[in-house]
Amino acid sequence: MLEVLSDYLRLTPEDDLYRAASRVLASNLVHGDALTMKTADGEPITFAEWGYIGKGRFQRRDFRLDILTGASAFNAEGSLFAGLGSHEIFKPARTYPPMRIKDLADQNGPASKAAA
């Protein structure tokens, strides 16, 4: 995917956008078992959501697969929790501080610690 993006936009590995895209892809591509809802390392499968929050800033929020699939049952008609709004059920497991492309490109190693 990174190769297609970099070819299309004529990016090199030195470009901020290339390094940021590499970081996003590394966060978004998950290897795991959907039956156990665990990664190969035995950790819960999480999905990163990247939202544009304006003025060139993005925010990442991570959601756990087991909680999302369990929460979907709450929305079933007749469920005790059917009246709850999605804002009450779908809370992120982790929220990262807002960042710009350059900030994301300059991060090294695993994602920085985030505020919950």
A tleap script that builds the chain and sets N, CA, C and O, in Angstrom:
source leaprc.protein.ff14SB
mol = sequence {
  NMET LEU GLU VAL LEU SER ASP TYR LEU ARG
  LEU THR PRO GLU ASP ASP LEU TYR ARG ALA
  ALA SER ARG VAL LEU ALA SER ASN LEU VAL
  HIE GLY ASP ALA LEU THR MET LYS THR ALA
  ASP GLY GLU PRO ILE THR PHE ALA GLU TRP
  GLY TYR ILE GLY LYS GLY ARG PHE GLN ARG
  ARG ASP PHE ARG LEU ASP ILE LEU THR GLY
  ALA SER ALA PHE ASN ALA GLU GLY SER LEU
  PHE ALA GLY LEU GLY SER HIE GLU ILE PHE
  LYS PRO ALA ARG THR TYR PRO PRO MET ARG
  ILE LYS ASP LEU ALA ASP GLN ASN GLY PRO
  ALA SER LYS ALA ALA CALA
}
set mol.1.N position { 0.822 -1.187 0.000 }
set mol.1.CA position { 0.000 0.000 0.000 }
set mol.1.C position { 0.872 1.258 0.000 }
set mol.1.O position { 0.604 2.234 -0.701 }
set mol.2.N position { 1.923 1.192 0.814 }
set mol.2.CA position { 2.819 2.340 0.890 }
set mol.2.C position { 3.497 2.581 -0.455 }
set mol.2.O position { 3.693 3.725 -0.863 }
set mol.3.N position { 3.846 1.512 -1.129 }
set mol.3.CA position { 4.486 1.640 -2.437 }
set mol.3.C position { 3.545 2.304 -3.444 }
set mol.3.O position { 3.964 3.168 -4.214 }
set mol.4.N position { 2.285 1.903 -3.435 }
set mol.4.CA position { 1.311 2.489 -4.360 }
set mol.4.C position { 1.142 3.978 -4.062 }
set mol.4.O position { 1.145 4.801 -4.978 }
set mol.5.N position { 0.996 4.320 -2.791 }
set mol.5.CA position { 0.849 5.724 -2.402 }
set mol.5.C position { 2.077 6.532 -2.797 }
set mol.5.O position { 1.959 7.617 -3.366 }
set mol.6.N position { 3.251 5.999 -2.491 }
set mol.6.CA position { 4.475 6.758 -2.782 }
set mol.6.C position { 4.707 6.899 -4.282 }
set mol.6.O position { 5.198 7.932 -4.736 }
set mol.7.N position { 4.357 5.870 -5.057 }
set mol.7.CA position { 4.470 5.997 -6.512 }
set mol.7.C position { 3.500 7.048 -7.043 }
set mol.7.O position { 3.868 7.881 -7.871 }
set mol.8.N position { 2.266 7.005 -6.565 }
set mol.8.CA position { 1.234 7.923 -7.044 }
set mol.8.C position { 1.580 9.381 -6.717 }
set mol.8.O position { 1.410 10.272 -7.549 }
set mol.9.N position { 2.067 9.607 -5.490 }
set mol.9.CA position { 2.375 10.975 -5.060 }
set mol.9.C position { 3.839 11.347 -5.251 }
set mol.9.O position { 4.266 12.447 -4.901 }
set mol.10.N position { 4.600 10.414 -5.811 }
set mol.10.CA position { 6.045 10.623 -6.036 }
set mol.10.C position { 6.766 10.991 -4.736 }
set mol.10.O position { 7.514 11.967 -4.676 }
set mol.11.N position { 6.523 10.192 -3.705 }
set mol.11.CA position { 7.145 10.408 -2.409 }
set mol.11.C position { 8.405 9.562 -2.284 }
set mol.11.O position { 8.533 8.515 -2.918 }
set mol.12.N position { 9.314 10.025 -1.473 }
set mol.12.CA position { 10.505 9.246 -1.138 }
set mol.12.C position { 10.479 8.959 0.357 }
set mol.12.O position { 9.742 9.616 1.093 }
set mol.13.N position { 11.270 7.991 0.822 }
set mol.13.CA position { 11.295 7.686 2.259 }
set mol.13.C position { 11.711 8.871 3.136 }
set mol.13.O position { 11.496 8.843 4.348 }
set mol.14.N position { 12.295 9.896 2.548 }
set mol.14.CA position { 12.687 11.076 3.320 }
set mol.14.C position { 11.521 12.055 3.529 }
set mol.14.O position { 11.596 12.926 4.396 }
set mol.15.N position { 10.456 11.917 2.749 }
set mol.15.CA position { 9.311 12.825 2.852 }
set mol.15.C position { 8.509 12.557 4.127 }
set mol.15.O position { 8.309 11.407 4.517 }
set mol.16.N position { 8.052 13.640 4.772 }
set mol.16.CA position { 7.226 13.496 5.977 }
set mol.16.C position { 5.978 12.667 5.702 }
set mol.16.O position { 5.613 11.801 6.497 }
set mol.17.N position { 5.327 12.934 4.577 }
set mol.17.CA position { 4.091 12.214 4.268 }
set mol.17.C position { 4.353 10.715 4.091 }
set mol.17.O position { 3.537 9.897 4.516 }
set mol.18.N position { 5.455 10.351 3.484 }
set mol.18.CA position { 5.823 8.940 3.323 }
set mol.18.C position { 6.003 8.288 4.698 }
set mol.18.O position { 5.459 7.215 4.957 }
set mol.19.N position { 6.775 8.949 5.581 }
set mol.19.CA position { 7.034 8.380 6.907 }
set mol.19.C position { 5.761 8.331 7.747 }
set mol.19.O position { 5.553 7.379 8.499 }
set mol.20.N position { 4.915 9.341 7.628 }
set mol.20.CA position { 3.644 9.341 8.360 }
set mol.20.C position { 2.736 8.225 7.850 }
set mol.20.O position { 2.103 7.527 8.643 }
set mol.21.N position { 2.670 8.056 6.534 }
set mol.21.CA position { 1.842 6.986 5.966 }
set mol.21.C position { 2.352 5.618 6.403 }
set mol.21.O position { 1.556 4.722 6.686 }
set mol.22.N position { 3.659 5.451 6.459 }
set mol.22.CA position { 4.244 4.200 6.922 }
set mol.22.C position { 3.822 3.918 8.366 }
set mol.22.O position { 3.490 2.786 8.715 }
set mol.23.N position { 3.839 4.945 9.184 }
set mol.23.CA position { 3.443 4.818 10.596 }
set mol.23.C position { 1.960 4.464 10.712 }
set mol.23.O position { 1.589 3.602 11.509 }
set mol.24.N position { 1.117 5.119 9.925 }
set mol.24.CA position { -0.327 4.836 9.966 }
set mol.24.C position { -0.600 3.399 9.518 }
set mol.24.O position { -1.393 2.691 10.140 }
set mol.25.N position { 0.051 2.976 8.449 }
set mol.25.CA position { -0.149 1.602 7.977 }
set mol.25.C position { 0.315 0.594 9.013 }
set mol.25.O position { -0.341 -0.429 9.207 }
set mol.26.N position { 1.418 0.854 9.675 }
set mol.26.CA position { 1.909 -0.054 10.709 }
set mol.26.C position { 0.911 -0.148 11.865 }
set mol.26.O position { 0.792 -1.201 12.492 }
set mol.27.N position { 0.201 0.932 12.149 }
set mol.27.CA position { -0.800 0.936 13.220 }
set mol.27.C position { -2.098 0.271 12.790 }
set mol.27.O position { -2.783 -0.353 13.602 }
set mol.28.N position { -2.435 0.405 11.515 }
set mol.28.CA position { -3.740 -0.045 11.038 }
set mol.28.C position { -3.775 -1.488 10.561 }
set mol.28.O position { -4.842 -2.102 10.553 }
set mol.29.N position { -2.649 -2.042 10.167 }
set mol.29.CA position { -2.628 -3.423 9.707 }
set mol.29.C position { -2.449 -4.334 10.915 }
set mol.29.O position { -1.400 -4.337 11.561 }
set mol.30.N position { -3.483 -5.101 11.205 }
set mol.30.CA position { -3.518 -5.911 12.418 }
set mol.30.C position { -3.474 -7.385 12.048 }
set mol.30.O position { -4.216 -7.839 11.177 }
set mol.31.N position { -2.610 -8.120 12.709 }
set mol.31.CA position { -2.552 -9.569 12.533 }
set mol.31.C position { -3.106 -10.198 13.799 }
set mol.31.O position { -2.578 -9.985 14.890 }
set mol.32.N position { -4.168 -10.969 13.652 }
set mol.32.CA position { -4.754 -11.580 14.823 }
set mol.32.C position { -5.778 -12.628 14.457 }
set mol.32.O position { -5.996 -12.930 13.284 }
set mol.33.N position { -6.393 -13.170 15.471 }
set mol.33.CA position { -7.401 -14.224 15.345 }
set mol.33.C position { -8.743 -13.628 15.780 }
set mol.33.O position { -8.932 -13.308 16.954 }
set mol.34.N position { -9.662 -13.484 14.845 }
set mol.34.CA position { -10.954 -12.876 15.159 }
set mol.34.C position { -11.812 -13.757 16.058 }
set mol.34.O position { -12.752 -13.267 16.682 }
set mol.35.N position { -11.504 -15.048 16.134 }
set mol.35.CA position { -12.253 -15.923 17.037 }
set mol.35.C position { -11.862 -15.685 18.489 }
set mol.35.O position { -12.721 -15.643 19.370 }
set mol.36.N position { -10.576 -15.532 18.736 }
set mol.36.CA position { -10.111 -15.273 20.102 }
set mol.36.C position { -10.041 -13.778 20.399 }
set mol.36.O position { -9.949 -13.366 21.556 }
set mol.37.N position { -10.086 -12.968 19.330 }
set mol.37.CA position { -9.976 -11.514 19.419 }
set mol.37.C position { -8.655 -11.091 20.027 }
set mol.37.O position { -8.575 -10.102 20.755 }
set mol.38.N position { -7.605 -11.867 19.713 }
set mol.38.CA position { -6.261 -11.584 20.214 }
set mol.38.C position { -5.286 -11.501 19.041 }
set mol.38.O position { -5.498 -12.115 17.995 }
set mol.39.N position { -4.221 -10.734 19.233 }
set mol.39.CA position { -3.150 -10.678 18.250 }
set mol.39.C position { -2.264 -11.904 18.420 }
set mol.39.O position { -2.465 -12.701 19.337 }
set mol.40.N position { -1.292 -12.050 17.544 }
set mol.40.CA position { -0.346 -13.165 17.649 }
set mol.40.C position { 0.430 -13.103 18.962 }
set mol.40.O position { 0.921 -14.124 19.444 }
set mol.41.N position { 0.541 -11.906 19.541 }
set mol.41.CA position { 1.233 -11.728 20.821 }
set mol.41.C position { 0.323 -11.969 22.022 }
set mol.41.O position { 0.762 -11.854 23.166 }
set mol.42.N position { -0.952 -12.306 21.766 }
set mol.42.CA position { -1.888 -12.550 22.858 }
set mol.42.C position { -2.548 -11.300 23.413 }
set mol.42.O position { -3.274 -11.368 24.405 }
set mol.43.N position { -2.303 -10.167 22.786 }
set mol.43.CA position { -2.925 -8.910 23.209 }
set mol.43.C position { -4.284 -8.754 22.533 }
set mol.43.O position { -4.504 -9.337 21.471 }
set mol.44.N position { -5.202 -7.982 23.121 }
set mol.44.CA position { -6.490 -7.739 22.460 }
set mol.44.C position { -6.282 -7.037 21.116 }
set mol.44.O position { -5.435 -6.151 21.002 }
set mol.45.N position { -7.048 -7.431 20.107 }
set mol.45.CA position { -6.986 -6.760 18.805 }
set mol.45.C position { -7.574 -5.366 18.964 }
set mol.45.O position { -8.675 -5.193 19.486 }
set mol.46.N position { -6.817 -4.375 18.504 }
set mol.46.CA position { -7.310 -3.005 18.524 }
set mol.46.C position { -7.265 -2.434 17.116 }
set mol.46.O position { -6.445 -2.831 16.288 }
set mol.47.N position { -8.161 -1.498 16.869 }
set mol.47.CA position { -8.239 -0.806 15.589 }
set mol.47.C position { -7.984 0.668 15.830 }
set mol.47.O position { -8.533 1.270 16.753 }
set mol.48.N position { -7.144 1.238 14.987 }
set mol.48.CA position { -6.857 2.667 15.084 }
set mol.48.C position { -7.815 3.428 14.182 }
set mol.48.O position { -8.003 3.080 13.016 }
set mol.49.N position { -8.412 4.464 14.734 }
set mol.49.CA position { -9.255 5.376 13.962 }
set mol.49.C position { -8.496 6.697 13.892 }
set mol.49.O position { -8.098 7.250 14.917 }
set mol.50.N position { -8.301 7.195 12.676 }
set mol.50.CA position { -7.605 8.455 12.484 }
set mol.50.C position { -8.628 9.493 12.050 }
set mol.50.O position { -9.275 9.338 11.015 }
set mol.51.N position { -8.772 10.538 12.830 }
set mol.51.CA position { -9.732 11.577 12.492 }
set mol.51.C position { -9.054 12.904 12.243 }
set mol.51.O position { -8.142 13.296 12.971 }
set mol.52.N position { -9.507 13.594 11.210 }
set mol.52.CA position { -9.018 14.941 10.938 }
set mol.52.C position { -9.796 15.895 11.827 }
set mol.52.O position { -11.026 15.932 11.780 }
set mol.53.N position { -9.080 16.669 12.640 }
set mol.53.CA position { -9.766 17.559 13.581 }
set mol.53.C position { -9.591 19.032 13.218 }
set mol.53.O position { -9.938 19.915 14.002 }
set mol.54.N position { -9.052 19.292 12.030 }
set mol.54.CA position { -8.950 20.660 11.534 }
set mol.54.C position { -7.561 21.258 11.687 }
set mol.54.O position { -6.752 20.813 12.502 }
set mol.55.N position { -7.309 22.286 10.875 }
set mol.55.CA position { -6.062 23.038 10.903 }
set mol.55.C position { -4.831 22.135 10.776 }
set mol.55.O position { -3.812 22.370 11.425 }
set mol.56.N position { -4.936 21.095 9.930 }
set mol.56.CA position { -3.806 20.222 9.677 }
set mol.56.C position { -3.486 19.246 10.793 }
set mol.56.O position { -2.400 18.666 10.822 }
set mol.57.N position { -4.424 19.062 11.710 }
set mol.57.CA position { -4.193 18.167 12.841 }
set mol.57.C position { -5.068 16.923 12.744 }
set mol.57.O position { -6.202 16.966 12.267 }
set mol.58.N position { -4.506 15.824 13.210 }
set mol.58.CA position { -5.189 14.535 13.213 }
set mol.58.C position { -5.165 13.975 14.630 }
set mol.58.O position { -4.291 14.308 15.431 }
set mol.59.N position { -6.142 13.116 14.922 }
set mol.59.CA position { -6.145 12.470 16.226 }
set mol.59.C position { -6.430 10.989 16.039 }
set mol.59.O position { -7.316 10.589 15.284 }
set mol.60.N position { -5.652 10.198 16.746 }
set mol.60.CA position { -5.821 8.745 16.713 }
set mol.60.C position { -6.553 8.298 17.964 }
set mol.60.O position { -6.264 8.737 19.077 }
set mol.61.N position { -7.512 7.407 17.744 }
set mol.61.CA position { -8.203 6.744 18.850 }
set mol.61.C position { -8.184 5.253 18.564 }
set mol.61.O position { -8.443 4.831 17.437 }
set mol.62.N position { -7.881 4.456 19.572 }
set mol.62.CA position { -7.849 3.002 19.426 }
set mol.62.C position { -9.081 2.392 20.076 }
set mol.62.O position { -9.495 2.786 21.167 }
set mol.63.N position { -9.654 1.419 19.377 }
set mol.63.CA position { -10.833 0.705 19.862 }
set mol.63.C position { -10.531 -0.787 19.898 }
set mol.63.O position { -9.899 -1.312 18.982 }
set mol.64.N position { -10.973 -1.470 20.943 }
set mol.64.CA position { -10.759 -2.909 21.051 }
set mol.64.C position { -11.878 -3.666 20.345 }
set mol.64.O position { -13.056 -3.349 20.504 }
set mol.65.N position { -11.486 -4.679 19.555 }
set mol.65.CA position { -12.455 -5.474 18.806 }
set mol.65.C position { -13.436 -6.182 19.729 }
set mol.65.O position { -14.635 -6.191 19.453 }
set mol.66.N position { -12.959 -6.773 20.813 }
set mol.66.CA position { -13.856 -7.509 21.699 }
set mol.66.C position { -14.917 -6.605 22.315 }
set mol.66.O position { -16.061 -7.021 22.498 }
set mol.67.N position { -14.545 -5.381 22.632 }
set mol.67.CA position { -15.517 -4.445 23.210 }
set mol.67.C position { -16.498 -3.970 22.138 }
set mol.67.O position { -17.695 -3.858 22.401 }
set mol.68.N position { -15.995 -3.687 20.925 }
set mol.68.CA position { -16.888 -3.251 19.844 }
set mol.68.C position { -17.907 -4.325 19.496 }
set mol.68.O position { -19.089 -4.025 19.325 }
set mol.69.N position { -17.465 -5.566 19.390 }
set mol.69.CA position { -18.412 -6.629 19.030 }
set mol.69.C position { -19.377 -6.920 20.171 }
set mol.69.O position { -20.550 -7.211 19.935 }
set mol.70.N position { -18.896 -6.845 21.394 }
set mol.70.CA position { -19.788 -7.041 22.537 }
set mol.70.C position { -20.780 -5.907 22.658 }
set mol.70.O position { -21.942 -6.130 22.996 }
set mol.71.N position { -20.334 -4.688 22.387 }
set mol.71.CA position { -21.202 -3.521 22.487 }
set mol.71.C position { -22.284 -3.538 21.423 }
set mol.71.O position { -23.350 -2.954 21.618 }
set mol.72.N position { -22.027 -4.201 20.295 }
set mol.72.CA position { -23.046 -4.238 19.247 }
set mol.72.C position { -24.299 -4.961 19.729 }
set mol.72.O position { -25.402 -4.673 19.261 }
set mol.73.N position { -24.136 -5.892 20.655 }
set mol.73.CA position { -25.298 -6.593 21.207 }
set mol.73.C position { -26.161 -5.651 22.042 }
set mol.73.O position { -27.366 -5.862 22.173 }
set mol.74.N position { -25.542 -4.605 22.610 }
set mol.74.CA position { -26.299 -3.653 23.413 }
set mol.74.C position { -27.308 -2.884 22.579 }
set mol.74.O position { -28.336 -2.450 23.098 }
set mol.75.N position { -27.032 -2.711 21.303 }
set mol.75.CA position { -27.919 -1.946 20.436 }
set mol.75.C position { -29.114 -2.750 19.952 }
set mol.75.O position { -30.023 -2.200 19.330 }
set mol.76.N position { -29.120 -4.056 20.232 }
set mol.76.CA position { -30.220 -4.901 19.773 }
set mol.76.C position { -31.530 -4.419 20.381 }
set mol.76.O position { -31.601 -4.059 21.556 }
set mol.77.N position { -32.556 -4.423 19.552 }
set mol.77.CA position { -33.865 -3.988 20.022 }
set mol.77.C position { -34.311 -4.885 21.169 }
set mol.77.O position { -34.180 -6.107 21.095 }
set mol.78.N position { -34.830 -4.287 22.215 }
set mol.78.CA position { -35.283 -5.038 23.375 }
set mol.78.C position { -34.187 -5.268 24.401 }
set mol.78.O position { -34.452 -5.789 25.484 }
set mol.79.N position { -32.966 -4.889 24.076 }
set mol.79.CA position { -31.852 -5.037 25.007 }
set mol.79.C position { -31.992 -4.018 26.124 }
set mol.79.O position { -32.515 -2.923 25.917 }
set mol.80.N position { -31.530 -4.380 27.287 }
set mol.80.CA position { -31.547 -3.477 28.427 }
set mol.80.C position { -30.809 -2.180 28.124 }
set mol.80.O position { -31.138 -1.124 28.665 }
set mol.81.N position { -29.788 -2.274 27.237 }
set mol.81.CA position { -28.951 -1.117 26.934 }
set mol.81.C position { -29.310 -0.449 25.609 }
set mol.81.O position { -28.572 0.419 25.144 }
set mol.82.N position { -30.418 -0.832 24.997 }
set mol.82.CA position { -30.781 -0.306 23.678 }
set mol.82.C position { -30.945 1.209 23.685 }
set mol.82.O position { -30.749 1.849 22.652 }
set mol.83.N position { -31.293 1.786 24.803 }
set mol.83.CA position { -31.506 3.221 24.877 }
set mol.83.C position { -30.245 4.043 25.040 }
set mol.83.O position { -30.289 5.269 24.935 }
set mol.84.N position { -29.116 3.385 25.296 }
set mol.84.CA position { -27.869 4.129 25.462 }
set mol.84.C position { -27.396 4.671 24.125 }
set mol.84.O position { -27.535 4.005 23.100 }
set mol.85.N position { -26.853 5.843 24.127 }
set mol.85.CA position { -26.280 6.412 22.913 }
set mol.85.C position { -24.939 5.778 22.615 }
set mol.85.O position { -24.285 5.247 23.513 }
set mol.86.N position { -24.522 5.830 21.356 }
set mol.86.CA position { -23.251 5.221 20.974 }
set mol.86.C position { -22.086 5.892 21.685 }
set mol.86.O position { -21.045 5.268 21.891 }
set mol.87.N position { -22.249 7.162 22.065 }
set mol.87.CA position { -21.170 7.839 22.789 }
set mol.87.C position { -20.928 7.209 24.149 }
set mol.87.O position { -19.841 7.347 24.710 }
set mol.88.N position { -21.923 6.522 24.685 }
set mol.88.CA position { -21.771 5.875 25.981 }
set mol.88.C position { -21.196 4.476 25.848 }
set mol.88.O position { -20.617 3.960 26.805 }
set mol.89.N position { -21.338 3.855 24.697 }
set mol.89.CA position { -20.890 2.484 24.505 }
set mol.89.C position { -19.526 2.431 23.829 }
set mol.89.O position { -18.644 1.693 24.269 }
set mol.90.N position { -19.347 3.197 22.779 }
set mol.90.CA position { -18.137 3.101 21.972 }
set mol.90.C position { -17.083 4.108 22.430 }
set mol.90.O position { -16.792 5.081 21.735 }
set mol.91.N position { -16.529 3.861 23.592 }
set mol.91.CA position { -15.465 4.711 24.106 }
set mol.91.C position { -14.136 4.108 23.683 }
set mol.91.O position { -13.956 2.892 23.757 }
set mol.92.N position { -13.210 4.939 23.243 }
set mol.92.CA position { -11.915 4.399 22.823 }
set mol.92.C position { -11.134 3.820 24.004 }
set mol.92.O position { -11.241 4.296 25.134 }
set mol.93.N position { -10.350 2.783 23.714 }
set mol.93.CA position { -9.463 2.207 24.714 }
set mol.93.C position { -8.299 3.156 24.983 }
set mol.93.O position { -7.731 3.166 26.075 }
set mol.94.N position { -7.954 3.953 23.974 }
set mol.94.CA position { -6.841 4.888 24.098 }
set mol.94.C position { -7.072 6.043 23.135 }
set mol.94.O position { -7.512 5.844 22.003 }
set mol.95.N position { -6.774 7.241 23.595 }
set mol.95.CA position { -6.847 8.435 22.751 }
set mol.95.C position { -5.485 9.099 22.779 }
set mol.95.O position { -4.921 9.340 23.846 }
set mol.96.N position { -4.966 9.391 21.610 }
set mol.96.CA position { -3.658 10.022 21.479 }
set mol.96.C position { -3.824 11.523 21.338 }
set mol.96.O position { -4.867 11.991 20.881 }
set mol.97.N position { -2.814 12.282 21.724 }
set mol.97.CA position { -2.906 13.734 21.545 }
set mol.97.C position { -2.959 14.101 20.067 }
set mol.97.O position { -2.434 13.364 19.232 }
set mol.98.N position { -3.581 15.225 19.732 }
set mol.98.CA position { -3.602 15.668 18.328 }
set mol.98.C position { -2.179 15.825 17.794 }
set mol.98.O position { -1.261 16.209 18.519 }
set mol.99.N position { -2.023 15.516 16.499 }
set mol.99.CA position { -0.699 15.644 15.885 }
set mol.99.C position { -0.841 16.072 14.436 }
set mol.99.O position { -1.901 15.943 13.823 }
set mol.100.N position { 0.251 16.581 13.914 }
set mol.100.CA position { 0.345 16.971 12.508 }
set mol.100.C position { 1.125 15.888 11.767 }
set mol.100.O position { 1.725 15.014 12.393 }
set mol.101.N position { 1.118 15.945 10.451 }
set mol.101.CA position { 1.852 14.975 9.632 }
set mol.101.C position { 3.313 14.898 10.078 }
set mol.101.O position { 3.863 13.807 10.226 }
set mol.102.N position { 3.934 16.045 10.290 }
set mol.102.CA position { 5.345 16.085 10.699 }
set mol.102.C position { 5.543 15.382 12.040 }
set mol.102.O position { 6.512 14.643 12.212 }
set mol.103.N position { 4.635 15.607 12.991 }
set mol.103.CA position { 4.732 14.951 14.296 }
set mol.103.C position { 4.679 13.432 14.140 }
set mol.103.O position { 5.468 12.704 14.742 }
set mol.104.N position { 3.756 12.982 13.340 }
set mol.104.CA position { 3.592 11.548 13.115 }
set mol.104.C position { 4.807 10.974 12.399 }
set mol.104.O position { 5.260 9.879 12.732 }
set mol.105.N position { 5.334 11.692 11.431 }
set mol.105.CA position { 6.507 11.242 10.680 }
set mol.105.C position { 7.736 11.148 11.569 }
set mol.105.O position { 8.589 10.285 11.361 }
set mol.106.N position { 7.833 12.029 12.557 }
set mol.106.CA position { 9.016 12.074 13.409 }
set mol.106.C position { 8.986 11.085 14.572 }
set mol.106.O position { 9.995 10.929 15.261 }
set mol.107.N position { 7.853 10.410 14.811 }
set mol.107.CA position { 7.774 9.445 15.901 }
set mol.107.C position { 8.632 8.227 15.585 }
set mol.107.O position { 8.675 7.755 14.449 }
set mol.108.N position { 9.302 7.737 16.592 }
set mol.108.CA position { 10.126 6.534 16.441 }
set mol.108.C position { 9.514 5.404 17.254 }
set mol.108.O position { 8.974 5.623 18.338 }
set mol.109.N position { 9.605 4.202 16.722 }
set mol.109.CA position { 9.171 3.023 17.462 }
set mol.109.C position { 7.680 2.981 17.688 }
set mol.109.O position { 6.921 3.594 16.938 }
set mol.110.N position { 7.238 2.251 18.736 }
set mol.110.CA position { 5.804 2.119 19.016 }
set mol.110.C position { 5.174 3.473 19.279 }
set mol.110.O position { 5.848 4.434 19.648 }
set mol.111.N position { 3.885 3.526 19.084 }
set mol.111.CA position { 3.151 4.785 19.273 }
set mol.111.C position { 3.410 5.344 20.661 }
set mol.111.O position { 3.566 4.602 21.631 }
set mol.112.N position { 3.452 6.648 20.734 }
set mol.112.CA position { 3.720 7.301 22.020 }
set mol.112.C position { 2.603 7.014 23.006 }
set mol.112.O position { 1.479 6.692 22.620 }
set mol.113.N position { 2.926 7.136 24.269 }
set mol.113.CA position { 1.920 6.911 25.312 }
set mol.113.C position { 0.819 7.949 25.150 }
set mol.113.O position { 1.064 9.089 24.754 }
set mol.114.N position { -0.382 7.533 25.462 }
set mol.114.CA position { -1.517 8.409 25.222 }
set mol.114.C position { -2.323 8.609 26.477 }
set mol.114.O position { -2.213 7.850 27.440 }
set mol.115.N position { -3.129 9.635 26.450 }
set mol.115.CA position { -4.078 9.869 27.524 }
set mol.115.C position { -5.288 9.004 27.283 }
set mol.115.O position { -5.794 8.916 26.165 }
set mol.116.N position { -5.740 8.379 28.322 }
set mol.116.CA position { -6.924 7.504 28.177 }
set mol.116.C position { -8.188 8.323 28.191 }
set mol.116.O position { -9.283 7.771 28.081 }
savepdb mol mol.pdb
quit
